[in-house]
């Protein structure tokens, strides 16, 4: 009994160390990276948006049913070319995803209650148009999550916040 009690602090430390917290507020969608209709940055920058490597909470992981199916291994050679424009948007926007010809991107756009608004899988290299023009989304903030998959491995994942006028 004494030995098992001594092991409790070690187990607790292991569990705490294994639970990584994201570097960003998972509930604050209001900080965006502004881009014009041509994709050029405009000034306002959220340093946590549109990166290619980040830790996700269980709630964020559950947005992707097959999240646990993939190995998760960041590929530092992957170009960091993920962004949305224009941002803010009037509802029609383009998500640029330069993931390379041998990879694809899965995306989820969620509202602040984590209700999925847009779901798209296996987007190829390039861009995808998004229609966020629903009247219920006017004057709101949403978040786009993305996973880049190559050879059954998630080689990049991230998010970006979107302001809808």
C-alpha positions in Angstrom: 0.0 0.0 0.0 2.8 2.4 0.9 4.5 1.9 -2.5 1.3 2.7 -4.4 0.8 5.9 -2.4 4.4 6.9 -3.2 3.7 6.4 -6.9 0.7 8.9 -6.9 2.8 12.1 -7.2 4.7 10.6 -10.1 1.5 9.6 -11.9 0.0 13.1 -11.3 3.1 14.8 -12.7 3.0 12.5 -15.8 -0.7 13.4 -16.4 -0.1 17.1 -15.9 2.9 17.1 -18.3 1.0 15.2 -20.9 -1.9 17.7 -21.1 -0.6 20.5 -23.2 -2.5 23.7 -23.2 -2.8 25.7 -26.5 -0.9 29.0 -26.7 -4.1 30.8 -27.6 -7.5 31.4 -26.0 -9.7 28.8 -27.5 -12.8 30.8 -26.7 -11.7 34.2 -28.0 -12.4 34.5 -31.8 -12.1 38.3 -32.0 -8.4 38.7 -32.8 -7.9 38.3 -36.6 -5.2 38.7 -39.2 -6.5 41.3 -41.6 -6.1 40.7 -45.4 -7.5 42.6 -48.3 -9.4 41.2 -51.3 -6.1 40.4 -53.0 -4.7 38.5 -50.0 -2.2 41.2 -49.0 -1.9 41.7 -45.2 -3.5 44.9 -44.0 -2.1 45.5 -40.6 -4.0 43.8 -37.8 -2.2 40.5 -37.0 -3.0 37.8 -34.6 0.2 35.9 -34.1 -1.6 32.7 -33.2 -3.6 32.6 -36.5 -2.7 30.6 -39.6 0.3 28.7 -38.2 1.2 25.2 -39.2 1.8 23.6 -35.8 -0.2 23.9 -32.6 -1.6 21.8 -29.8 -5.4 21.4 -29.7 -7.8 20.7 -26.9 -10.0 17.6 -26.9 -12.9 19.9 -27.9 -11.0 21.1 -31.0 -9.8 17.6 -31.9 -13.4 16.3 -31.8 -14.3 18.7 -34.7 -12.5 16.1 -36.9 -14.1 12.6 -36.5 -10.9 11.0 -37.8 -8.4 13.0 -35.8 -7.1 10.0 -33.9 -6.8 7.9 -37.0 -3.8 9.9 -38.2 -0.2 10.1 -36.9 0.6 13.7 -35.9 4.0 14.8 -37.0 4.8 18.4 -38.0 6.7 18.7 -41.2 9.0 21.8 -40.9 9.7 21.8 -44.7 6.0 22.4 -45.4 5.4 26.0 -46.7 3.4 28.0 -44.1 0.9 29.3 -46.7 -2.4 29.1 -44.9 -4.6 32.1 -44.8 -8.1 33.5 -45.5 -9.0 36.6 -47.4 -10.6 39.1 -47.3 -10.6 39.2 -43.5 -12.8 40.8 -42.3 -15.3 39.5 -44.9 -18.8 40.4 -46.0 -19.4 36.6 -46.1 -17.6 35.4 -49.2 -14.0 34.5 -48.6 -11.1 32.3 -50.0 -9.0 30.0 -47.9 -5.5 29.5 -49.4 -3.9 26.2 -48.6 -0.6 25.5 -50.2 0.0 22.1 -48.9 1.8 20.5 -51.8 0.5 18.3 -54.5 0.8 15.1 -52.5 -1.3 16.3 -49.5 -4.8 17.4 -48.8 -6.5 19.7 -46.3 -9.6 19.1 -44.1 -11.3 22.1 -42.7 -14.0 23.0 -40.2 -15.5 26.5 -39.7 -17.1 26.8 -36.3 -19.0 29.5 -34.4 -18.2 30.6 -30.9 -20.3 27.7 -29.5 -18.2 25.3 -31.6 -21.2 24.5 -33.8 -19.8 23.5 -37.2 -20.9 25.9 -40.0 -18.7 24.6 -42.9 -17.1 21.2 -43.2 -14.9 20.2 -46.1 -12.5 17.3 -46.5 -9.8 16.5 -48.9 -9.2 19.9 -50.3 -6.4 19.8 -52.8 -3.5 22.2 -53.2 -4.6 25.8 -53.9 -7.7 27.5 -52.6 -11.3 27.0 -51.7 -14.2 29.5 -51.6 -16.2 29.8 -48.4 -19.7 31.1 -48.2 -20.2 32.6 -44.7 -23.0 35.0 -45.8 -25.8 33.5 -43.7 -27.8 36.2 -42.0 -27.2 34.4 -38.6 -23.5 35.0 -39.1 -23.7 38.8 -39.8 -21.5 40.8 -37.4 -19.9 37.7 -35.8 -16.6 36.0 -35.5 -16.0 32.4 -36.5 -12.9 30.2 -36.5 -11.5 28.0 -39.3 -9.5 24.9 -38.2 -7.4 23.0 -40.7 -5.5 19.7 -40.8 -3.0 18.9 -43.6 -2.7 15.2 -44.3 0.0 13.4 -46.3 0.4 9.6 -46.4 -2.0 9.1 -43.4 0.0 11.6 -41.3 -1.2 15.0 -40.1 1.8 17.1 -41.1 0.3 20.4 -40.1 -2.7 21.8 -38.2 -3.8 25.2 -37.2 -6.6 27.7 -37.0 -7.5 31.2 -38.0 -10.2 33.6 -36.8 -12.5 35.3 -39.2 -14.6 38.5 -38.7 -17.8 38.7 -40.6 -19.2 42.2 -41.2 
